[in-house]
Amino acid sequence: MNKNEVIAVTSRSFCKNMTLVEELKTRYAQVLLNDTGKTLAGNDLINFLSKADKAIIGIEDMSAEHLDQMPNLKVISKYGVGLNNIDLAYCKSHNIKLGFIPGVNKQSVAELALTLILISLRKIHTNHAEILQGEWSQVKGSELRNKKVGILGFGNIGQTLARLLSIFDCEINFFDQKIFTENELLDVCAANSLQLDSLKQKNLLDVLSESDIISIHLPLNDGTENIINAQAFEQLKKSVVIVNTARGGIVQEQDMAKFLLSHPDSFAAFDVFNDEPVQDKTLFNLDNFFGTSHRSSLTHEGINAMGMAAITGLDDNMEIT
């Protein structure tokens, strides 16, 4: 057991998981847990991490401004996927190492994306409440079978979603900044039981304009922030389904609200938002919108996989290059 280093854990779901907490405490004697039940921000985050040698963090803002006030921090281990909340340039210049295993929650996130797609197509998001109110509505929906699905971002999660969609005989077009060679696509198909003729990489404009369903799995960075904006919405089918389980900020939410309001046959289902918790309920007041509270990775299996990866990353980490 390491008795010298102070380990701080900011993630709420990690701190509530006694299996992960006990595993961490078998390795380190000095463990600080965020027991506030809240996402730490500002001075609360700085104060909590100020004495930490190593930290397990989730969605907290690890900006240069914050990191500059955490002088002891030597390792950041990511609980979850996506590194947009960590200033990697600052970490590189200050020799703060990174613990990160991509794709650890791919199954959990891909399954929620599929769930949101099915909810959107069958238009069942309000049915439970309608029955409670005495309304026996029977709104017609659509099948997923044979639909054209556009996947934006074809990493671990996008590829896993493609595998889940394979039983529905969907035509899958994907956009990714990485250009896949034919051999790489063959490897993806082999790993995910896909047929090469049902999977094509296309440019963003073609994916947007051709898809019946769009599922977003992009990282949030300077190149993807607000990439789905008013101009992009002009390319979409009027009956499109848009699902986002990636990051808030990729879709311009005001532009999407206008699109949904103008096209009642369209539908959007989001798990992530620009501001969380959501304060502006404009989208939630629309009949053709359904939202969940950033819970795509919150399965027992997903939390355990992310947690063990984060614990491993405290010692098995890398210098940022």
DADA-V639646 format. One record per residue. N is the residue number from 1. RES is the residue in three letters. PHI is phi in whole degrees, 0 to 359 (999 if undefined). BURIAL is + if it has 9 or more other C-alpha atoms within 8 Angstrom, else -. Layout:
BEGIN
n:N res:RES phi:PHI burial:BURIAL
n:N res:RES phi:PHI burial:BURIAL
END
This chain:
BEGIN
n:1 res:MET phi:999 burial:-
n:2 res:ASN phi:279 burial:-
n:3 res:LYS phi:258 burial:-
n:4 res:ASN phi:260 burial:-
n:5 res:GLU phi:281 burial:+
n:6 res:VAL phi:265 burial:+
n:7 res:ILE phi:250 burial:+
n:8 res:ALA phi:244 burial:+
n:9 res:VAL phi:241 burial:+
n:10 res:THR phi:270 burial:+
n:11 res:SER phi:297 burial:+
n:12 res:ARG phi:293 burial:+
n:13 res:SER phi:291 burial:-
n:14 res:PHE phi:298 burial:+
n:15 res:CYS phi:294 burial:+
n:16 res:LYS phi:273 burial:-
n:17 res:ASN phi:266 burial:-
n:18 res:MET phi:295 burial:-
n:19 res:THR phi:297 burial:-
n:20 res:LEU phi:292 burial:+
n:21 res:VAL phi:297 burial:+
n:22 res:GLU phi:294 burial:-
n:23 res:GLU phi:298 burial:-
n:24 res:LEU phi:297 burial:+
n:25 res:LYS phi:286 burial:+
n:26 res:THR phi:286 burial:-
n:27 res:ARG phi:256 burial:-
n:28 res:TYR phi:226 burial:+
n:29 res:ALA phi:277 burial:+
n:30 res:GLN phi:248 burial:+
n:31 res:VAL phi:237 burial:+
n:32 res:LEU phi:251 burial:-
n:33 res:LEU phi:244 burial:-
n:34 res:ASN phi:281 burial:+
n:35 res:ASP phi:256 burial:-
n:36 res:THR phi:281 burial:-
n:37 res:GLY phi:78 burial:-
n:38 res:LYS phi:235 burial:-
n:39 res:THR phi:286 burial:+
n:40 res:LEU phi:286 burial:-
n:41 res:ALA phi:212 burial:+
n:42 res:GLY phi:56 burial:-
n:43 res:ASN phi:296 burial:-
n:44 res:ASP phi:298 burial:-
n:45 res:LEU phi:292 burial:+
n:46 res:ILE phi:299 burial:+
n:47 res:ASN phi:297 burial:-
n:48 res:PHE phi:294 burial:+
n:49 res:LEU phi:262 burial:+
n:50 res:SER phi:297 burial:+
n:51 res:LYS phi:256 burial:+
n:52 res:ALA phi:281 burial:+
n:53 res:ASP phi:274 burial:+
n:54 res:LYS phi:221 burial:+
n:55 res:ALA phi:223 burial:+
n:56 res:ILE phi:256 burial:+
n:57 res:ILE phi:236 burial:+
n:58 res:GLY phi:253 burial:+
n:59 res:ILE phi:260 burial:-
n:60 res:GLU phi:295 burial:+
n:61 res:ASP phi:278 burial:-
n:62 res:MET phi:261 burial:+
n:63 res:SER phi:278 burial:+
n:64 res:ALA phi:301 burial:-
n:65 res:GLU phi:300 burial:-
n:66 res:HIS phi:283 burial:+
n:67 res:LEU phi:299 burial:+
n:68 res:ASP phi:296 burial:-
n:69 res:GLN phi:253 burial:-
n:70 res:MET phi:234 burial:+
n:71 res:PRO phi:294 burial:-
n:72 res:ASN phi:272 burial:-
n:73 res:LEU phi:290 burial:+
n:74 res:LYS phi:246 burial:+
n:75 res:VAL phi:219 burial:+
n:76 res:ILE phi:246 burial:+
n:77 res:SER phi:250 burial:+
n:78 res:LYS phi:273 burial:+
n:79 res:TYR phi:262 burial:+
n:80 res:GLY phi:117 burial:+
n:81 res:VAL phi:241 burial:+
n:82 res:GLY phi:89 burial:-
n:83 res:LEU phi:244 burial:-
n:84 res:ASN phi:293 burial:-
n:85 res:ASN phi:268 burial:+
n:86 res:ILE phi:245 burial:-
n:87 res:ASP phi:282 burial:+
n:88 res:LEU phi:292 burial:-
n:89 res:ALA phi:296 burial:-
n:90 res:TYR phi:296 burial:+
n:91 res:CYS phi:300 burial:+
n:92 res:LYS phi:297 burial:+
n:93 res:SER phi:289 burial:-
n:94 res:HIS phi:249 burial:-
n:95 res:ASN phi:57 burial:+
n:96 res:ILE phi:269 burial:+
n:97 res:LYS phi:277 burial:+
n:98 res:LEU phi:240 burial:+
n:99 res:GLY phi:257 burial:+
n:100 res:PHE phi:201 burial:+
n:101 res:ILE phi:239 burial:+
n:102 res:PRO phi:292 burial:-
n:103 res:GLY phi:83 burial:-
n:104 res:VAL phi:292 burial:+
n:105 res:ASN phi:248 burial:+
n:106 res:LYS phi:299 burial:+
n:107 res:GLN phi:293 burial:+
n:108 res:SER phi:298 burial:+
n:109 res:VAL phi:291 burial:+
n:110 res:ALA phi:296 burial:+
n:111 res:GLU phi:294 burial:+
n:112 res:LEU phi:292 burial:+
n:113 res:ALA phi:302 burial:+
n:114 res:LEU phi:297 burial:+
n:115 res:THR phi:301 burial:-
n:116 res:LEU phi:293 burial:+
n:117 res:ILE phi:298 burial:+
n:118 res:LEU phi:292 burial:+
n:119 res:ILE phi:301 burial:+
n:120 res:SER phi:295 burial:+
n:121 res:LEU phi:290 burial:+
n:122 res:ARG phi:272 burial:+
n:123 res:LYS phi:53 burial:+
n:124 res:ILE phi:253 burial:-
n:125 res:HIS phi:294 burial:-
n:126 res:THR phi:250 burial:-
n:127 res:ASN phi:295 burial:-
n:128 res:HIS phi:300 burial:-
n:129 res:ALA phi:295 burial:-
n:130 res:GLU phi:298 burial:+
n:131 res:ILE phi:297 burial:+
n:132 res:LEU phi:299 burial:-
n:133 res:GLN phi:271 burial:-
n:134 res:GLY phi:87 burial:-
n:135 res:GLU phi:258 burial:-
n:136 res:TRP phi:259 burial:-
n:137 res:SER phi:282 burial:-
n:138 res:GLN phi:223 burial:-
n:139 res:VAL phi:290 burial:-
n:140 res:LYS phi:282 burial:-
n:141 res:GLY phi:241 burial:-
n:142 res:SER phi:230 burial:-
n:143 res:GLU phi:277 burial:-
n:144 res:LEU phi:279 burial:+
n:145 res:ARG phi:304 burial:-
n:146 res:ASN phi:69 burial:-
n:147 res:LYS phi:283 burial:+
n:148 res:LYS phi:269 burial:+
n:149 res:VAL phi:250 burial:+
n:150 res:GLY phi:257 burial:+
n:151 res:ILE phi:252 burial:+
n:152 res:LEU phi:264 burial:+
n:153 res:GLY phi:100 burial:+
n:154 res:PHE phi:242 burial:+
n:155 res:GLY phi:270 burial:-
n:156 res:ASN phi:303 burial:+
n:157 res:ILE phi:287 burial:+
n:158 res:GLY phi:301 burial:+
n:159 res:GLN phi:292 burial:+
n:160 res:THR phi:293 burial:+
n:161 res:LEU phi:299 burial:+
n:162 res:ALA phi:302 burial:+
n:163 res:ARG phi:296 burial:+
n:164 res:LEU phi:296 burial:+
n:165 res:LEU phi:281 burial:+
n:166 res:SER phi:298 burial:+
n:167 res:ILE phi:285 burial:-
n:168 res:PHE phi:263 burial:-
n:169 res:ASP phi:55 burial:+
n:170 res:CYS phi:277 burial:+
n:171 res:GLU phi:272 burial:+
n:172 res:ILE phi:248 burial:+
n:173 res:ASN phi:248 burial:+
n:174 res:PHE phi:229 burial:+
n:175 res:PHE phi:245 burial:+
n:176 res:ASP phi:207 burial:+
n:177 res:GLN phi:293 burial:-
n:178 res:LYS phi:281 burial:-
n:179 res:ILE phi:268 burial:-
n:180 res:PHE phi:278 burial:-
n:181 res:THR phi:284 burial:-
n:182 res:GLU phi:299 burial:-
n:183 res:ASN phi:295 burial:-
n:184 res:GLU phi:294 burial:-
n:185 res:LEU phi:293 burial:+
n:186 res:LEU phi:298 burial:+
n:187 res:ASP phi:294 burial:-
n:188 res:VAL phi:299 burial:+
n:189 res:CYS phi:297 burial:+
n:190 res:ALA phi:295 burial:-
n:191 res:ALA phi:286 burial:-
n:192 res:ASN phi:238 burial:+
n:193 res:SER phi:56 burial:-
n:194 res:LEU phi:251 burial:+
n:195 res:GLN phi:263 burial:-
n:196 res:LEU phi:301 burial:+
n:197 res:ASP phi:286 burial:-
n:198 res:SER phi:258 burial:+
n:199 res:LEU phi:228 burial:+
n:200 res:LYS phi:222 burial:+
n:201 res:GLN phi:269 burial:+
n:202 res:LYS phi:224 burial:+
n:203 res:ASN phi:284 burial:-
n:204 res:LEU phi:300 burial:-
n:205 res:LEU phi:300 burial:-
n:206 res:ASP phi:294 burial:-
n:207 res:VAL phi:297 burial:+
n:208 res:LEU phi:296 burial:+
n:209 res:SER phi:282 burial:+
n:210 res:GLU phi:265 burial:+
n:211 res:SER phi:275 burial:+
n:212 res:ASP phi:279 burial:+
n:213 res:ILE phi:225 burial:+
n:214 res:ILE phi:236 burial:+
n:215 res:SER phi:242 burial:+
n:216 res:ILE phi:262 burial:+
n:217 res:HIS phi:220 burial:+
n:218 res:LEU phi:272 burial:+
n:219 res:PRO phi:285 burial:+
n:220 res:LEU phi:266 burial:+
n:221 res:ASN phi:208 burial:-
n:222 res:ASP phi:300 burial:-
n:223 res:GLY phi:277 burial:-
n:224 res:THR phi:245 burial:+
n:225 res:GLU phi:299 burial:+
n:226 res:ASN phi:56 burial:+
n:227 res:ILE phi:292 burial:+
n:228 res:ILE phi:260 burial:+
n:229 res:ASN phi:236 burial:+
n:230 res:ALA phi:305 burial:+
n:231 res:GLN phi:296 burial:-
n:232 res:ALA phi:293 burial:+
n:233 res:PHE phi:296 burial:+
n:234 res:GLU phi:294 burial:-
n:235 res:GLN phi:272 burial:+
n:236 res:LEU phi:279 burial:+
n:237 res:LYS phi:295 burial:+
n:238 res:LYS phi:291 burial:-
n:239 res:SER phi:249 burial:+
n:240 res:VAL phi:295 burial:+
n:241 res:VAL phi:252 burial:+
n:242 res:ILE phi:240 burial:+
n:243 res:VAL phi:238 burial:+
n:244 res:ASN phi:228 burial:+
n:245 res:THR phi:242 burial:+
n:246 res:ALA phi:265 burial:+
n:247 res:ARG phi:212 burial:+
n:248 res:GLY phi:292 burial:+
n:249 res:GLY phi:101 burial:+
n:250 res:ILE phi:284 burial:+
n:251 res:VAL phi:255 burial:+
n:252 res:GLN phi:283 burial:+
n:253 res:GLU phi:294 burial:-
n:254 res:GLN phi:294 burial:-
n:255 res:ASP phi:295 burial:+
n:256 res:MET phi:293 burial:+
n:257 res:ALA phi:301 burial:+
n:258 res:LYS phi:296 burial:-
n:259 res:PHE phi:296 burial:+
n:260 res:LEU phi:297 burial:+
n:261 res:LEU phi:293 burial:-
n:262 res:SER phi:277 burial:-
n:263 res:HIS phi:230 burial:+
n:264 res:PRO phi:295 burial:+
n:265 res:ASP phi:276 burial:-
n:266 res:SER phi:277 burial:+
n:267 res:PHE phi:206 burial:+
n:268 res:ALA phi:228 burial:+
n:269 res:ALA phi:226 burial:+
n:270 res:PHE phi:238 burial:+
n:271 res:ASP phi:253 burial:+
n:272 res:VAL phi:227 burial:+
n:273 res:PHE phi:217 burial:+
n:274 res:ASN phi:298 burial:-
n:275 res:ASP phi:239 burial:-
n:276 res:GLU phi:230 burial:-
n:277 res:PRO phi:298 burial:-
n:278 res:VAL phi:292 burial:-
n:279 res:GLN phi:255 burial:-
n:280 res:ASP phi:278 burial:-
n:281 res:LYS phi:265 burial:-
n:282 res:THR phi:306 burial:-
n:283 res:LEU phi:296 burial:-
n:284 res:PHE phi:291 burial:+
n:285 res:ASN phi:273 burial:-
n:286 res:LEU phi:273 burial:+
n:287 res:ASP phi:292 burial:-
n:288 res:ASN phi:252 burial:+
n:289 res:PHE phi:222 burial:+
n:290 res:PHE phi:222 burial:+
n:291 res:GLY phi:230 burial:-
n:292 res:THR phi:235 burial:+
n:293 res:SER phi:262 burial:-
n:294 res:HIS phi:47 burial:-
n:295 res:ARG phi:232 burial:-
n:296 res:SER phi:297 burial:+
n:297 res:SER phi:264 burial:+
n:298 res:LEU phi:273 burial:-
n:299 res:THR phi:245 burial:-
n:300 res:HIS phi:302 burial:-
n:301 res:GLU phi:290 burial:-
n:302 res:GLY phi:294 burial:+
n:303 res:ILE phi:296 burial:+
n:304 res:ASN phi:297 burial:+
n:305 res:ALA phi:295 burial:+
n:306 res:MET phi:295 burial:+
n:307 res:GLY phi:295 burial:+
n:308 res:MET phi:294 burial:+
n:309 res:ALA phi:296 burial:+
n:310 res:ALA phi:292 burial:+
n:311 res:ILE phi:296 burial:+
n:312 res:THR phi:300 burial:+
n:313 res:GLY phi:292 burial:+
n:314 res:LEU phi:296 burial:+
n:315 res:ASP phi:249 burial:-
n:316 res:ASP phi:263 burial:-
n:317 res:ASN phi:228 burial:+
n:318 res:MET phi:221 burial:-
n:319 res:GLU phi:282 burial:+
n:320 res:ILE phi:278 burial:+
n:321 res:THR phi:250 burial:-
END
